[in-house]
Amino acid sequence: MKRPAPKHRPSPRSAAPRTAEVTVTEVGARGDGIAAFEDSKVFVPLTVPGDRVRVAVKDPANAKGDGLRADLLEILEPGPGRAAPPCSHFGTCGGCTLQHMEDAAYAAWKVGLVRGALARVGLGDAVLEPLSRTPPAARRRARFAALKRGRRVWLGFNERMSHRLTDLTECPVLRPALFALVEPLRGLLLSVLPDGGGCDVIATDLEGGIDLVLVGPRSLDRAARERLVAFGEAEGVARISWQADERQPDGRGAPEPIAHRRPVAVSFAGLPVTPPPGAFLQASAEGEAALVAAVLANIGEPKRVADLFAGLGTFAVPLAQRAAVHAVEGDAPALAALNKAAGALRLTTERRDLFENPLTAKELARFDAVVFDPPRAGAATQAQALAGSKVPRVVAVSCNPATFARDARTLVDGGYVLSRVYPVDQFLWSAHVEVVGVFSRP
């Protein structure tokens, strides 16, 4: 006997947003203002402490674990820390979170992100150095999204909490040379993309010129390749590559060079390194300089240094001018670029996945100092191995205060002393902050 199909039980409808008036008391780790609402707290974007605002509080069923969410409807009374945003896209574009915050309050909030992360793991008494800051118009690397609709191409950054695009007409964060390519890129992509098609554009301002990687879902035909070559000639782009979209079922292929008009390089301590197309690079030269200065000032006088998650050699190259350095990195093209440039430096390299196969305490025993600079996820397994080692000095670099604090706790539990922490703001007006931490064995 055929069983009847089960009756469909409709999911409950979301409750309509409730309008309320609240006063913002602080700014959270993601850049949203926080206010008290009934027996909970509510996160309100685009607000600062002292703002009296009218908001639409969203359905509690959709709340995250840390509180309710609300949309800002009206600023009734502005707080003393509010400032005029320098960009007309602010509030829509998701690239910046805090252009509306007065400068001194913004800087204090950035330092507070680091102090708060450390306090949550019991390291709140660590000595924090003054915040190093990157100026506007300094970002040398950006990833744009593009979408073609009819005879128009939208090019810019995603809107906040959305896949919709903000079509850029200005950007106070980017280097002028990067932003100058936005309008010409629209013309190029209008002729290359199919209607309804999109791609990402990774643009890096290097020594020698702009390096472009277009990340798209399909291979290029001959006509499209010729357009890319012509674009490079017309706009003076140093190198252009095409890469299969990593979101496609066949995975991501290596970027394929289409046009290479001039050599490109990034210099570390005066040594030019040719990065592979789309390679990771610190977002700004100023931020990179602050990170390197903090590392060099605190590494001591070691004879042998391990640089873990070494990338292109941001730290390995300047360190190799004062000690023998062993650079360990999982990305083969980056390591090949470093090897090619190293020349007579006292530098050895090793390709190794440090997440799956960290250097052991036994392997670490031959080093007087270790520098590690992992991705946002941190270096939990490598930190455990370091905690069990006898390396006298460890300098940790991080782009995520939360995972830095976790790894710092591991090192301290292993007997290290966290002597000082350097916060570096190279992602202007965002909720991101870099950290350098100095650890030593007593």
Secondary structure as the mmCIF struct_conf table of DSSP 4:
data_model
#
loop_
_struct_conf.conf_type_id
_struct_conf.id
_struct_conf.beg_label_comp_id
_struct_conf.beg_label_asym_id
_struct_conf.beg_label_seq_id
_struct_conf.end_label_comp_id
_struct_conf.end_label_asym_id
_struct_conf.end_label_seq_id
HELX_LH_PP_P HELX_LH_PP_P1 LYS A 2 HIS A 8
HELX_LH_PP_P HELX_LH_PP_P2 PRO A 10 PRO A 17
STRN STRN1 ARG A 18 VAL A 27
TURN_TY1_P TURN_TY1_P1 ALA A 29 ARG A 30
BEND BEND1 GLY A 31 GLY A 31
STRN STRN2 GLY A 33 PHE A 37
TURN_TY1_P TURN_TY1_P2 GLU A 38 ASP A 39
STRN STRN3 SER A 40 VAL A 44
TURN_TY1_P TURN_TY1_P3 PRO A 45 LEU A 46
TURN_TY1_P TURN_TY1_P4 PRO A 49 GLY A 50
STRN STRN4 ARG A 52 VAL A 57
HELX_LH_PP_P HELX_LH_PP_P3 LYS A 58 ASP A 59
HELX_RH_3T_P HELX_RH_3T_P1 PRO A 60 ASN A 62
STRN STRN5 LYS A 64 LYS A 64
TURN_TY1_P TURN_TY1_P5 GLY A 65 ASP A 66
STRN STRN6 GLY A 67 GLY A 67
STRN STRN7 LEU A 68 GLU A 77
TURN_TY1_P TURN_TY1_P6 PRO A 80 GLY A 81
STRN STRN8 ARG A 82 ARG A 82
BEND BEND2 PRO A 86 PRO A 86
TURN_TY1_P TURN_TY1_P7 SER A 88 HIS A 89
STRN STRN9 PHE A 90 PHE A 90
TURN_TY1_P TURN_TY1_P8 GLY A 91 THR A 92
STRN STRN10 CYS A 93 CYS A 93
TURN_TY1_P TURN_TY1_P9 GLY A 94 GLY A 95
BEND BEND3 THR A 97 THR A 97
TURN_TY1_P TURN_TY1_P10 GLN A 99 HIS A 100
STRN STRN11 MET A 101 MET A 101
HELX_RH_AL_P HELX_RH_AL_P1 ASP A 103 ALA A 119
TURN_TY1_P TURN_TY1_P11 ARG A 120 GLY A 122
TURN_TY1_P TURN_TY1_P12 GLY A 124 ASP A 125
BEND BEND4 ALA A 126 ALA A 126
HELX_LH_PP_P HELX_LH_PP_P4 VAL A 127 VAL A 127
STRN STRN12 LEU A 128 LEU A 128
HELX_LH_PP_P HELX_LH_PP_P5 GLU A 129 LEU A 131
STRN STRN13 SER A 132 ARG A 133
HELX_LH_PP_P HELX_LH_PP_P6 THR A 134 PRO A 135
TURN_TY1_P TURN_TY1_P13 PRO A 136 ALA A 137
STRN STRN14 ARG A 139 ARG A 139
STRN STRN15 ARG A 141 ARG A 149
TURN_TY1_P TURN_TY1_P14 GLY A 150 ARG A 151
STRN STRN16 ARG A 152 ASN A 158
STRN STRN17 GLU A 159 GLU A 159
TURN_TY1_P TURN_TY1_P15 ARG A 160 MET A 161
BEND BEND5 SER A 162 HIS A 163
HELX_LH_PP_P HELX_LH_PP_P7 ARG A 164 ARG A 164
STRN STRN18 LEU A 165 ASP A 167
BEND BEND6 THR A 169 THR A 169
BEND BEND7 PRO A 172 VAL A 173
STRN STRN19 LEU A 174 LEU A 174
HELX_RH_AL_P HELX_RH_AL_P2 PRO A 176 PHE A 179
TURN_TY1_P TURN_TY1_P16 ALA A 180 LEU A 181
HELX_RH_AL_P HELX_RH_AL_P3 VAL A 182 VAL A 192
BEND BEND8 LEU A 193 LEU A 193
HELX_LH_PP_P HELX_LH_PP_P8 PRO A 194 PRO A 194
TURN_TY1_P TURN_TY1_P17 ASP A 195 GLY A 196
STRN STRN20 GLY A 198 LEU A 206
STRN STRN21 GLU A 207 GLU A 207
TURN_TY1_P TURN_TY1_P18 GLY A 208 GLY A 208
STRN STRN22 GLY A 209 GLY A 216
BEND BEND9 PRO A 217 ARG A 218
HELX_RH_AL_P HELX_RH_AL_P4 ARG A 222 GLU A 235
TURN_TY1_P TURN_TY1_P19 GLY A 236 GLY A 236
BEND BEND10 ALA A 238 ALA A 238
STRN STRN23 ARG A 239 ALA A 244
TURN_TY1_P TURN_TY1_P20 GLU A 246 ARG A 247
BEND BEND11 GLN A 248 GLN A 248
TURN_TY1_P TURN_TY1_P21 PRO A 249 ASP A 250
HELX_LH_PP_P HELX_LH_PP_P9 ARG A 252 PRO A 255
STRN STRN24 GLU A 256 HIS A 260
BEND BEND12 ARG A 262 ARG A 262
STRN STRN25 ALA A 265 ALA A 265
STRN STRN26 VAL A 266 PHE A 268
TURN_TY1_P TURN_TY1_P22 ALA A 269 GLY A 270
STRN STRN27 LEU A 271 VAL A 273
HELX_LH_PP_P HELX_LH_PP_P10 PRO A 275 PRO A 276
TURN_TY1_P TURN_TY1_P23 PRO A 277 GLY A 278
BEND BEND13 ALA A 283 ALA A 283
HELX_RH_AL_P HELX_RH_AL_P5 ALA A 285 ASN A 298
BEND BEND14 ILE A 299 ILE A 299
BEND BEND15 GLU A 301 GLU A 301
BEND BEND16 LYS A 303 LYS A 303
STRN STRN28 ARG A 304 LEU A 308
BEND BEND17 PHE A 309 PHE A 309
TURN_TY1_P TURN_TY1_P24 GLY A 311 PHE A 315
HELX_RH_AL_P HELX_RH_AL_P6 ALA A 316 LEU A 319
TURN_TY1_P TURN_TY1_P25 ALA A 320 ARG A 322
BEND BEND18 ALA A 323 ALA A 323
STRN STRN29 ALA A 324 GLU A 329
BEND BEND19 GLY A 330 GLY A 330
HELX_RH_AL_P HELX_RH_AL_P7 ALA A 332 ALA A 342
TURN_TY1_P TURN_TY1_P26 GLY A 343 ALA A 344
BEND BEND20 LEU A 345 ARG A 346
STRN STRN30 LEU A 347 ARG A 351
TURN_TY1_P TURN_TY1_P27 LEU A 354 GLU A 356
BEND BEND21 ASN A 357 ASN A 357
HELX_LH_PP_P HELX_LH_PP_P11 PRO A 358 THR A 360
HELX_RH_AL_P HELX_RH_AL_P8 ALA A 361 LEU A 364
TURN_TY1_P TURN_TY1_P28 ALA A 365 ARG A 366
BEND BEND22 ASP A 368 ASP A 368
STRN STRN31 ALA A 369 PHE A 372
TURN_TY1_P TURN_TY1_P29 ARG A 376 ALA A 377
HELX_RH_AL_P HELX_RH_AL_P9 ALA A 380 ALA A 387
TURN_TY1_P TURN_TY1_P30 GLY A 388 GLY A 388
BEND BEND23 SER A 389 SER A 389
BEND BEND24 PRO A 392 PRO A 392
STRN STRN32 ARG A 393 SER A 398
BEND BEND25 CYS A 399 CYS A 399
HELX_RH_AL_P HELX_RH_AL_P10 PRO A 401 ASP A 413
TURN_TY1_P TURN_TY1_P31 GLY A 414 GLY A 415
STRN STRN33 VAL A 417 ASP A 425
BEND BEND26 PHE A 427 PHE A 427
TURN_TY1_P TURN_TY1_P32 LEU A 428 TRP A 429
BEND BEND27 SER A 430 ALA A 431
STRN STRN34 GLU A 434 SER A 440
#
